[in-house]
Amino acid sequence: MRRIPFLYLLALSIFAPAGLVAQTTENEPPKVAFLYISPADDPTGWTRQHERGRRSASAYFVRKAQLDGFDNIPDSETALPLMRQLVEDGYDMFFLTSVLYQSAAINLSFEYPDVKIEVATGYVRTDNLATYSARFYEGRVVHGVIAGSMTKTNKIGYIASLPTPEVLRGINAAFLAARSVNPDVEFEIIWVNSYYNPDLEERAARSLVASGADILMQHTYTPRPMQVAEELGVFAFGWSSEMREFGPNASLTSTIDHWGPYYIKRIRALIDGEWENSDVVNSMGSNTQIIGRLSDEIPNRVTLLALDTIARLRSGEIHAFSGPIRRQNGDGWLAAGEVASEADLLLMDFFVEGVTALIPEYQ
């Protein structure tokens, strides 16, 4: 794992000669860089699961590829000069594990057309820039069914990071699922404007519980909300990795990401000269995301409902967004029986009817 000092990053050249390509030869193994917005050695969370995927792929490609991780790279402004330097150092491929790197990825893709770039949860592609993700909102359906069935106050607290399509999909999916079993449920949402800020996540969690939420959801990367739930005696859901150890009494379940198989597949394609631009969105049936152990605190009838929901999502029998569904402003979106297209979900920029929160501006 390579940690890059901030001052070093600022010192890197902002401009690079156009048309440069990775400085490798056919006899050298490809060099692949993984960029993370937060520490790779965190005990849990989004980055930790991508780092586990990198390590799995690194073990698989021993002596056939060099896979290096670079963490604490917070945004595109910081990432772009680093990536330019890495290309000149011979790196052939980048896995950028956050949509926050998307603008840097676009710039690099035009400057270095022979370098392969993939952005997790991204939604812009070029000839050498691919995107990959999963239907994370399917995990939110399971969370919503459990939360809607178990809340005593009818208020669910949601700690949201940034108003990207991915985050909005998750909120909408969880809300619709909760309302499907409890029409009185409400969501209170606090935006922390960051995927990784333990202090803000803790403050948001405490505020939500103080306002009456008895179950917490999060679209942030640290276990701090789970720890707050444990302390204050409410329930919570882990996100991206298993968080039960941080709230053994609070945790209802966690969604757990597994990236190793995807990284192995795509690096194999690079080695074999078969890499192609793609937009991969894996369903729950692919096992990219799984639901962890269900808490013993969940009533038997709710456990059975959750297991049935998981099975039907995995088989494709049900979809998180199946009409009739209206937008927050009352406009129609999906007619009865109509299922949202991947294109609609990819660019989602609205809340569904019943969510009362506002969406902040995001650039």
C-alpha positions as CSV (number, residue, x, y, z in Angstrom):
1,M,0.0,0.0,0.0
2,R,1.5,3.4,-1.1
3,R,0.6,6.4,1.0
4,I,1.2,9.6,-1.0
5,P,2.0,12.8,1.1
6,F,-0.3,15.6,0.2
7,L,2.6,18.1,-0.5
8,Y,4.1,15.6,-2.8
9,L,0.9,15.4,-4.8
10,L,0.7,19.2,-5.1
11,A,4.3,19.3,-6.3
12,L,3.5,16.9,-9.2
13,S,3.2,18.5,-12.6
14,I,-0.3,19.6,-13.5
15,F,0.4,19.3,-17.2
16,A,1.8,16.3,-19.2
17,P,2.8,16.1,-22.9
18,A,-0.2,15.0,-25.0
19,G,-0.2,11.5,-26.4
20,L,2.1,9.8,-23.9
21,V,1.5,6.2,-23.2
22,A,2.6,3.8,-20.5
23,Q,6.3,3.1,-20.6
24,T,6.3,-0.7,-20.6
25,T,7.5,-3.4,-22.9
26,E,5.8,-6.6,-24.0
27,N,8.1,-8.6,-21.7
28,E,7.1,-6.7,-18.6
29,P,4.1,-7.6,-16.5
30,P,1.4,-5.0,-16.6
31,K,1.2,-2.5,-13.7
32,V,-2.2,-1.8,-12.2
33,A,-3.0,1.0,-9.8
34,F,-5.9,1.2,-7.4
35,L,-6.9,4.6,-5.9
36,Y,-8.8,4.9,-2.7
37,I,-10.3,8.0,-1.1
38,S,-9.8,6.7,2.5
39,P,-7.3,4.6,4.4
40,A,-7.0,1.1,3.0
41,D,-6.2,-0.4,6.4
42,D,-9.5,0.8,7.9
43,P,-11.1,-2.2,9.6
44,T,-14.3,-1.9,7.6
45,G,-16.1,0.0,4.9
46,W,-16.1,0.6,1.1
47,T,-12.3,1.1,0.7
48,R,-11.5,-1.9,2.8
49,Q,-13.5,-4.2,0.5
50,H,-11.8,-2.9,-2.6
51,E,-8.4,-3.4,-1.0
52,R,-9.4,-6.9,-0.2
53,G,-10.3,-7.4,-3.8
54,R,-6.9,-6.0,-4.9
55,R,-5.1,-8.4,-2.6
56,S,-7.1,-11.3,-3.9
57,A,-6.3,-10.4,-7.5
58,S,-2.7,-9.8,-6.6
59,A,-2.4,-13.3,-5.2
60,Y,-4.0,-14.7,-8.3
61,F,-1.7,-12.9,-10.7
62,V,1.6,-13.6,-8.8
63,R,4.5,-12.6,-11.2
64,K,1.9,-12.0,-14.0
65,A,0.9,-8.5,-12.9
66,Q,1.9,-5.8,-10.4
67,L,-1.0,-4.5,-8.5
68,D,-0.4,-1.4,-6.2
69,G,-2.8,0.5,-4.0
70,F,-2.7,4.3,-3.3
71,D,-4.9,5.5,-0.5
72,N,-6.0,8.8,1.1
73,I,-6.5,10.4,-2.3
74,P,-9.6,12.5,-1.6
75,D,-10.7,13.8,-5.0
76,S,-10.0,14.3,-8.7
77,E,-7.9,17.4,-8.2
78,T,-5.5,15.4,-6.1
79,A,-5.8,12.2,-8.1
80,L,-5.0,13.6,-11.6
81,P,-1.4,14.7,-11.1
82,L,-0.7,11.4,-9.3
83,M,-2.2,9.3,-12.1
84,R,-0.2,11.3,-14.7
85,Q,3.0,10.5,-12.8
86,L,2.0,6.8,-12.5
87,V,1.5,6.6,-16.2
88,E,5.0,7.9,-16.8
89,D,6.2,5.3,-14.2
90,G,4.8,2.6,-16.4
91,Y,1.3,1.9,-15.1
92,D,-1.0,0.4,-17.7
93,M,-4.4,0.4,-15.9
94,F,-6.3,2.2,-13.2
95,F,-9.1,1.1,-11.0
96,L,-10.5,4.3,-9.5
97,T,-12.7,3.2,-6.6
98,S,-14.9,6.2,-6.3
99,V,-17.1,8.4,-8.5
100,L,-15.2,11.3,-7.0
101,Y,-12.4,10.5,-9.4
102,Q,-14.6,10.7,-12.5
103,S,-13.4,14.1,-13.8
104,A,-9.8,13.0,-13.4
105,A,-10.5,9.8,-15.2
106,I,-12.0,11.6,-18.2
107,N,-9.0,13.9,-18.5
108,L,-6.6,11.1,-18.3
109,S,-8.4,9.0,-20.8
110,F,-7.9,11.6,-23.5
111,E,-4.3,12.4,-22.5
112,Y,-3.3,8.7,-22.5
113,P,-5.6,6.8,-25.0
114,D,-3.6,3.5,-24.5
115,V,-4.1,3.4,-20.7
116,K,-7.1,1.5,-19.5
117,I,-9.2,3.2,-16.8
118,E,-12.2,1.9,-14.8
119,V,-14.3,4.0,-12.3
120,A,-16.4,2.4,-9.7
121,T,-20.0,3.7,-9.7
122,G,-19.0,6.1,-12.5
123,Y,-21.4,7.0,-15.3
124,V,-19.3,8.5,-18.0
125,R,-17.3,6.4,-20.5
126,T,-14.8,7.0,-23.3
127,D,-13.0,4.5,-25.6
128,N,-10.5,3.6,-22.8
129,L,-12.6,4.5,-19.8
130,A,-15.0,1.9,-18.4
131,T,-17.4,1.9,-15.4
132,Y,-18.3,-0.8,-13.0
133,S,-20.8,-1.0,-10.2
134,A,-23.5,-3.2,-8.7
135,R,-27.2,-2.9,-7.9
136,F,-26.4,-1.7,-4.4
137,Y,-30.0,-0.5,-4.2
138,E,-31.0,-4.2,-4.0
139,G,-29.4,-4.5,-0.6
140,R,-31.3,-1.4,0.4
141,V,-34.6,-3.2,-0.5
142,V,-33.7,-5.8,2.2
143,H,-32.8,-3.1,4.7
144,G,-36.1,-1.3,4.0
145,V,-38.2,-4.4,4.5
146,I,-36.6,-5.1,7.8
147,A,-36.6,-1.5,9.0
148,G,-40.2,-0.8,8.0
149,S,-41.3,-4.0,9.8
150,M,-39.3,-3.3,13.0
151,T,-39.5,0.5,13.7
152,K,-41.5,1.5,16.7
153,T,-41.3,5.2,16.1
154,N,-42.0,5.0,12.3
155,K,-38.9,7.1,11.7
156,I,-35.8,5.8,10.0
157,G,-32.7,7.9,10.1
158,Y,-30.5,8.0,6.9
159,I,-27.0,9.3,6.8
160,A,-26.3,10.3,3.2
161,S,-23.0,11.2,1.7
162,L,-23.4,13.1,-1.6
163,P,-26.5,13.4,-3.9
164,T,-25.1,11.2,-6.7
165,P,-27.4,8.9,-8.7
166,E,-26.1,5.9,-6.7
167,V,-27.0,7.5,-3.3
168,L,-30.4,8.6,-4.5
169,R,-31.2,5.1,-5.8
170,G,-30.3,3.7,-2.5
171,I,-32.5,6.1,-0.5
172,N,-35.5,5.6,-2.9
173,A,-35.2,1.8,-2.9
174,A,-35.0,1.6,0.9
175,F,-37.9,4.0,1.3
176,L,-40.2,2.2,-1.2
177,A,-39.4,-1.2,0.5
178,A,-40.1,0.2,3.9
179,R,-43.4,1.8,2.8
180,S,-44.4,-1.5,1.2
181,V,-44.6,-3.1,4.6
182,N,-45.4,0.0,6.7
183,P,-47.2,2.9,5.0
184,D,-46.6,5.1,8.0
185,V,-42.9,5.0,7.9
186,E,-40.9,8.2,7.4
187,F,-37.3,8.9,6.4
188,E,-35.2,11.7,7.9
189,I,-32.1,12.3,5.9
190,I,-29.0,14.2,6.9
191,W,-26.4,14.9,4.2
192,V,-22.8,14.9,5.4
193,N,-21.4,15.8,2.0
194,S,-18.6,13.2,2.3
195,Y,-18.3,9.5,1.9
196,Y,-15.7,9.4,4.6
197,N,-15.9,11.7,7.6
198,P,-16.2,9.8,10.9
199,D,-16.9,12.9,13.0
200,L,-19.7,14.2,10.7
201,E,-21.2,10.7,10.5
202,E,-21.3,10.5,14.3
203,R,-22.9,13.9,14.7
204,A,-25.6,13.0,12.1
205,A,-26.3,9.7,13.8
206,R,-26.7,11.3,17.2
207,S,-29.0,14.0,15.7
208,L,-31.2,11.4,14.0
209,V,-31.6,9.4,17.1
210,A,-32.4,12.5,19.1
211,S,-35.1,13.4,16.7
212,G,-36.8,10.0,17.1
213,A,-35.2,7.6,14.7
214,D,-34.9,4.1,16.2
215,I,-33.2,2.6,13.1
216,L,-30.2,4.0,11.2
217,M,-29.1,3.5,7.7
218,Q,-26.0,5.0,6.1
219,H,-24.4,5.6,2.8
220,T,-21.0,6.4,4.2
221,Y,-17.9,4.4,4.8
222,T,-17.1,4.3,8.5
223,P,-18.6,2.2,11.3
224,R,-19.2,5.3,13.4
225,P,-23.0,5.3,12.9
226,M,-23.1,1.7,14.0
227,Q,-21.1,2.5,17.1
228,V,-23.5,5.4,18.0
229,A,-26.5,3.0,17.5
230,E,-24.9,0.5,19.9
231,E,-24.3,3.3,22.5
232,L,-27.8,4.7,22.2
233,G,-29.7,1.5,22.1
234,V,-31.1,1.7,18.6
235,F,-30.7,-0.5,15.5
236,A,-28.6,0.1,12.4
237,F,-27.4,-1.5,9.2
238,G,-23.8,-1.9,8.1
239,W,-22.8,-0.8,4.7
240,S,-20.2,-2.2,2.2
241,S,-18.7,-4.6,4.8
242,E,-19.7,-6.5,7.9
243,M,-20.0,-4.0,10.8
244,R,-21.4,-6.3,13.4
245,E,-18.3,-6.1,15.6
246,F,-18.9,-2.4,16.1
247,G,-22.4,-2.9,17.2
248,P,-23.2,-6.5,18.2
249,N,-26.5,-5.5,19.7
250,A,-27.4,-2.8,17.2
251,S,-26.6,-4.5,13.9
252,L,-29.6,-5.9,12.1
253,T,-27.4,-7.0,9.2
254,S,-24.8,-5.7,6.7
255,T,-24.4,-5.6,3.0
256,I,-21.0,-6.9,2.1
257,D,-19.2,-6.1,-1.2
258,H,-16.9,-8.7,-3.0
259,W,-14.7,-7.2,-5.7
260,G,-12.0,-9.8,-6.2
261,P,-13.7,-11.8,-9.0
262,Y,-14.4,-8.7,-11.0
263,Y,-10.8,-7.4,-10.7
264,I,-9.4,-10.8,-11.7
265,K,-11.7,-10.9,-14.7
266,R,-10.7,-7.4,-15.9
267,I,-7.0,-7.8,-15.3
268,R,-7.1,-11.1,-17.2
269,A,-8.7,-9.3,-20.1
270,L,-5.9,-6.7,-20.0
271,I,-3.2,-9.4,-20.0
272,D,-4.9,-11.3,-22.8
273,G,-5.3,-8.1,-24.9
274,E,-9.1,-8.5,-24.7
275,W,-10.0,-5.5,-22.5
276,E,-12.9,-3.6,-23.9
277,N,-14.9,-0.6,-22.7
278,S,-17.9,-1.6,-20.7
279,D,-20.5,-0.5,-18.2
280,V,-20.9,-3.4,-15.8
281,V,-23.7,-3.3,-13.2
282,N,-23.8,-6.6,-11.3
283,S,-27.0,-7.8,-9.7
284,M,-27.3,-9.4,-6.3
285,G,-27.3,-12.8,-8.1
286,S,-23.7,-12.2,-9.1
287,N,-22.6,-12.2,-5.4
288,T,-20.8,-8.9,-5.9
289,Q,-22.9,-7.8,-3.0
290,I,-24.4,-10.2,-0.4
291,I,-26.5,-9.8,2.7
292,G,-24.7,-10.7,5.9
293,R,-26.0,-12.6,8.9
294,L,-29.4,-11.5,10.1
295,S,-29.7,-10.5,13.7
296,D,-31.4,-12.7,16.3
297,E,-33.3,-9.5,17.3
298,I,-35.3,-9.7,14.0
299,P,-38.6,-11.4,14.6
300,N,-39.1,-14.7,12.9
301,R,-41.8,-13.4,10.5
302,V,-39.5,-10.5,9.5
303,T,-36.6,-12.9,9.0
304,L,-38.7,-15.0,6.7
305,L,-39.8,-11.9,4.8
306,A,-36.2,-10.7,4.4
307,L,-34.9,-14.1,3.2
308,D,-37.8,-14.3,0.7
309,T,-36.9,-10.8,-0.5
310,I,-33.3,-11.8,-1.0
311,A,-34.2,-14.9,-2.9
312,R,-36.6,-13.1,-5.2
313,L,-34.1,-10.3,-5.8
314,R,-31.3,-12.8,-6.7
315,S,-33.6,-14.6,-9.1
316,G,-34.8,-11.5,-10.7
317,E,-38.4,-12.2,-9.8
318,I,-38.8,-8.7,-8.2
319,H,-37.2,-5.4,-9.0
320,A,-36.6,-2.5,-6.6
321,F,-38.3,0.0,-8.9
322,S,-41.5,-1.5,-10.3
323,G,-44.5,0.8,-10.9
324,P,-46.7,2.5,-10.1
325,I,-44.1,5.0,-8.7
326,R,-44.4,8.8,-8.8
327,R,-41.7,11.4,-8.3
328,Q,-41.5,13.5,-5.2
329,N,-43.2,16.4,-6.9
330,G,-46.2,14.2,-7.9
331,D,-45.3,13.7,-11.5
332,G,-45.6,10.2,-12.9
333,W,-42.5,8.1,-13.4
334,L,-43.4,4.4,-13.7
335,A,-46.8,3.0,-14.6
336,A,-48.3,0.0,-12.9
337,G,-46.1,-3.1,-13.7
338,E,-43.4,-1.0,-15.5
339,V,-39.8,-1.6,-14.4
340,A,-37.2,1.2,-14.4
341,S,-34.6,0.9,-17.1
342,E,-30.9,0.9,-16.3
343,A,-30.5,4.2,-18.2
344,D,-33.1,5.8,-15.9
345,L,-31.5,4.5,-12.8
346,L,-28.0,5.5,-14.0
347,L,-28.9,9.1,-14.1
348,M,-31.5,9.3,-11.2
349,D,-31.7,12.8,-9.9
350,F,-34.9,12.8,-7.9
351,F,-36.7,11.4,-4.8
352,V,-39.8,9.3,-5.1
353,E,-43.1,10.4,-3.8
354,G,-43.3,10.3,0.0
355,V,-39.7,11.3,0.7
356,T,-39.8,14.8,2.2
357,A,-36.1,15.7,2.2
358,L,-34.5,18.1,-0.3
359,I,-31.7,17.2,-2.6
360,P,-28.7,19.5,-2.2
361,E,-26.8,20.7,-5.3
362,Y,-24.0,18.5,-6.4
363,Q,-21.3,19.3,-9.0
